[in-house]
Amino acid sequence: MAKNNALTKPVTLTPALEEVVGKGPMTRAEVTSKVWVYIKKHELQDAKDKRQINPDAKLGAVIGKDQISMFKMTAAVSKHLT
């Protein structure tokens, strides 16, 4: 029997987050993975420090418009999950 932990439980996404990762519901793990696909596709990692994310307009609607550490990004994204 599979564990039913927070990462594997499907969650509902806000419309702003769906603009970045696609239609929900999906698991937190899928959301994190798809956010990274978006970041890499749009080359949003800082050239000098890859741990920093420079959001574009779509991602900025989710995590804020300022540069953010990848470690703080997950917390910012989780505010868009219910």
Secondary structure, 3 states (H helix, E strand, C coil): CCCCCCCCCCECECHHHHHHHCCCCECHHHHHHHHHHHHHHCCCECCCCCCEECCCHHHHHHHCCCCEEHHHHHHHHHCCEC
